[in-house]
Amino acid sequence: MIRVTVWNEFIHEREQEAIRAVHPQGLHEEIAAFLRTNEDMTVRTATLQDPEYGLSQEVLDRTDVLLWWGHMGHHLVPDEVAQRVRDRVLAGMGFIPLHSAHYSKPLKLLLGTTCSLTWRDNDFERVWCINPAHPIAQGVPPYFELPHEEMYGEWFDVPEPDEVVFVGWFRGGEVFRSGCCWQRGTGRIFYFQPGHEEYASYQNPHVQRILTNAVRWAAPRYCRRTLGCLYRGAGCDVPQEIEPY
Ligand code: ZN
């Protein structure tokens, strides 16, 4: 079983009626709901309002893949908590920062750049799959469309991704590397751009398929203890029974 934690700052949905109307259970529960339909995943949620910001060492040690939605509250995550997440990724935890989590502290720590981009509200997006043989692209059509999404455009100030799986095109003419993969330490990172809080992108079946694939791709796939783990004692507790993906 892949142990998944969906973390959300959970601010927009509590403070803004219009956003709550789109995501009545919160973005974290919305994402967790479709992931829970997979028999190979155990999924729990955590938020900024939980003890230790929902990101205690115990929670992280029991997480194989962490999905992260954040926007207004990046600065409310203490540096030491962000470093704890970074260390778990280096030790093998998969990390999937979503949409405005391009500015999340853990991603900036892991990538080492500003992670800035250009943006504009409410455009039509066509998401192109440019790497159809990639595990995250399995079952995803050549392109799909999101009638409403926030425009994120280049230049996206990130290190050259190991792999780019999706490119977003917007009616305004902008393009964006919408699905990017990196490895840091022994952990895999997949950044995925759709998911602005005002819109229902996580209800799109192709988006759900991509995030489901991404969880399986990012999950630790072997026990590093048997390989002389560099990160022993830093949260590496990958169970032996995890099968290669
Ligand atoms: Zn947004």
Residues whose N, C-alpha, C, O or C-beta is under 5 A from the ligand:
A	BS01	ZN	S100 E150 H196 E197
